[in-house]
Amino acid sequence: MTTRALVLGGGGPVGIAWESGLIAGFAQAGVDLSQADFIMGTSAGSFVGARLALGADPKTLADPVLRETQAGRAPSGGAPAALGPLVALMAEARGGKRNPAEVRAEIGAFALHAETMDEDAFLATFGRSFAGQTAWPARDFACTAVDAEDGGFRLWTAHAGAPLDRAVASSCSVPGVYPPVTIDGRRYIDGGMRSSTNADLAAGYDLVVIVAVRLGDETEIGRLTQAQLEAEVDSLQEGGASVVVIGPDDGSLAALGPNLMDFTRRPDAARAGLAQAAGQAEILKGVWG
């Protein structure tokens, strides 16, 4: 029997909307990605993946986003810190010239000193779907985070002892925008600081479907992110897996826009995901079954 993994990459609030629309569109066309044997999410993907693992109907996954007003909703709290230093450090962590954990610790220091809403406010407003949801789903689900103090990478699972809501929030804690999240006395930040997808952690499955919100562009961070994804795919294939990477088509790219933290783009991003899935479902159906 073929074992299947679904890997959902990072991409901010706009990425959550697009991934939700994409998965809903596939489900409406008869391709139910929620039936994966293993679901793993990073940042935006942790939010979407947790909803799926908890039993949300994939066909209606995008409905809450589609009901949002075009004005959207912005994060509460102070204005986000200037993110230029963060992008530079992310590129350095992916560049391989220094120990990545050392660079991620510097990203963590940036996050710990940034002026954002406080942690309690973040947890109170983060994802109404997870308010007080401490128990993990019965489905095999994992999400990623990075220790803000030492840059160590953490894969949260049902056996790791972290409350689900805090684990998912930590994976979504974009440095400089949201506060690091405390779990067992440690502070954690966005798992995308290691990789936008962390797809290499899906090793051992026969089929791995990777949803990547951002594929390579002409920026340095874009090129390095693409190279990292390609290396992860190579690693999975060398281990015997069949790998499918789904990224935004032209319509989705236009809907996503350049700023994945722009809440006003969420309804359009969800609609673009739905439309893209409708056009690609027959191809994926032949692989997913």
N, C-alpha and C positions, 0 to 999 in steps of 0.2 A: 504493500500500500504506500502510495506517494505521500510523504510528509511535506507540509507547506508552512512557510513562514511569511508573515507580512511585516515589512519594515517601513515605518512612517517617519520621514525626516522633519527637520526643523524648518520654521518659516514664519514665526510671529503670529499675531492675531489674524492677519490676512491669509497666512498659510493654513491655519486651522479651518478657515472658511472654505478655502479651495479644496483641501483634502476631504472635508466633509461633503462637499458637493460632488467630488470625484467618486468617492465611495458610494454615495447615495445613487449616483447615476449608473454606476456599474451594477449595483444591487437591483435597481429598477429594470435593468436590461438582462437580468438573470445571472450575474456574476457576483456572488456573495463573498467578498473578501473577509468578512468577519468570521468565516468558518476556518480560518487558518489554525493550524495546530499551535502556533506561537505568534504572538503579536508583540512587537517591540517598537517603542516610540522614543524619539528625541525631541525635546522642546515642544513645538506645536504638535508633533506626532505623538507625544506622550498623552496629550489631552485627548486627541481623537482616538488613539488606541485604547485608552482607559475606558472611554465611553463605549466603544465596541465590545471590549472584554466584559464590561458590566452588563451587557445585554441590550444596549440601545438598538432599536430597529435600524439597520443600515439604510433602508429605503427612505427613511425620514430624518436621517442624520443631519442634513443641512437645514431642516425646517426652522430651527431657532434663529439661524443666521438670516435666512430669507425674510423673517418677520422683523428684523431690525430696520430702523429708519435709515435712509441714506445718510443722515447726519452722523450716524454711528454713535459710538460711545468711546470716549478717550479714557486712558488710565487716570485714576484719581491720584492726588498727591502732587508733589513738585514737578517742575519741568525736568525731562530726562537730561542726564549729563551729556556733554559733548562726547560723541561716540567715536571720534577719529582715533584716539589712542587705543580703544578696544579693537577696532578693525585692524590696526597695525599689529597689535599683539596677536590677534587671531591668525593673521598671515604668517607671523613669525613662528607660531606654534605648529602651523602646517608645513613650514618651509624646511624643517629638518636640520637647521644649522645649530640649534640649541636643544637641550633636553626639553621635550614638549611639556612635561609636568612642571618644570621650572618656569616656563613661560605662562602656563595656566595658573600657577600660583601668583604671578604678577597680575593676571587678569582678575583673580580672586581678590587681590588687594585693592584693585581699582573698584571692584564691586562693593567691597566692604566699606570703602570710604566715600562712595557716591551718595549724593543726596537724592533719596527716593522716598516714596511712601514708606511707612514703617511696616515691619513684618506682619504684625497682627492685622493691619488694614489690608495688606495684600492677600493674606489667607482668608479674610472675611469676604472679600470681593471676588477672589479668584474662582472662576468657573463655577457658577451656581450648581452645575452638575455634581460637584464634588464636595460641597459644603458639609463638613462632618462625616464624610465617607472615609472612614479609617480602615475598614476591612477590604482585603484584596479580593478580586473576582476569582471564581473557581477556574476560569479559563487561564491558560498559561500566558501571562502578561509581564512585561518588564519595561522599565524606562531608565533613562540614563541621567547622570548628574556628575558634577565635578566638585571636589572638596575645595572650598574657597581659600583655605589656609595653606594646604600643601600641594594643590594642583592634582591630587590623585583622582583617578576615574572611578566612578561607582555605578554599578548596575543594580538598580532596585528591583527586587522580585518579592513574591509573597513570603519568601523565607528570610528576607533580610531584616525584618523587624521594624520597618518604617511604616507609619500610617500612610495609606494610599494617597490621601489628599495632600499631605506634605511631600511625598515622593514625587507626585506629578507636578506640584507647584515648584519644587526645587529644579526639576528638569526644564521648567518654563521660565526660570528666573534669569532673564536677560541682564547681564551686568550693566549697571548704569541706568537701567530703566526700572527694574524691580529689585527688591532687597533679597539678599541671600536667605535661604530658608534653613531653620535650625532643626536638625534631627539628631537625637542622642548626643546633644551638646556640641555638635559640629555644624558649620554653616556650609550650605551647598548652593551651587549656581548651575546654570544651563548646561546640559550635557552636550550641546552643540559646540562647546569650547574644545572638545576633543575631535569631533567630526559632526558634520551636518546630518549624517545618517547612521553612523556607527554600525553599518551593515555587516561588518566582519563578525559581529557577535551572533549572527544567525547561522553560523557554521553548523553543519550536521544535518540540515534539512535538505530534502531532495529538490524542492522548488522554493526559491526566494523571490518575492515580488517587492521591489523597492520603490516607494513613492518619494521622489526628490523634488521639493518645492523649487529649489534653485539649482539649475545646472550651470555649467561654466559660462562666464561672460569674459569680457576683455580686461576686467580689472585683475590686479594681482591676486586678491582673495578669491575671485571667481575662478581663475586658472588653477590655483592651489586646491580649491574645494573640488573641482572637477577631477584633478589628478588623484586626490584622495579617494573619491568615489570609485574611480576606475581601478585603483589598487584593491579596494574592498571587493569589487566584483571579481577581479582576477583571483583573489584569495578564495572566494566562495566557489568559483568554477574549478579551481585546482583541487578543491576538496570534493568535487563530484556533483555540485549543485547546478541546476539550471536556474538562470537568473534573468529576471525581467525588470528593467528600470523604466518607470513611468515618470516623465517630467511634464511640465506645462507645454501645451501646444501654443501656437501664435496667439490664439484668442485668449487663452489663459494668461499668457505673459502680459498681454495688454491690460487685462483686468487686474492682475496682481500689482502692477506698477513697480516703481523703484523702491518704495518704502513699505516693507512688510509690517511695520508698526502703525500704518495709517488705517485706523478703524473704519473710516468712511468707505473704504474699498471692499469691505467684507461681503456685502450682499452681491455685488457684481462678481467677486471672486468665486463665491459659491455657485452662482449661475453659470460661470464659465466652466467650473469643474463638472457640473451636471452635463453641459453641452459636450465637453470633451469626452466624457465617459460614454455618452450615447453614440459617438462616432467610433470609439475604439473597443467597445464591448465585445463585438464578435471576434476580434483578434484575440483578446485576453481570454475569452471563453474557451477557445481551443487549447489554451495552456492550463488554465485553472481547473477546467472541468465542471 
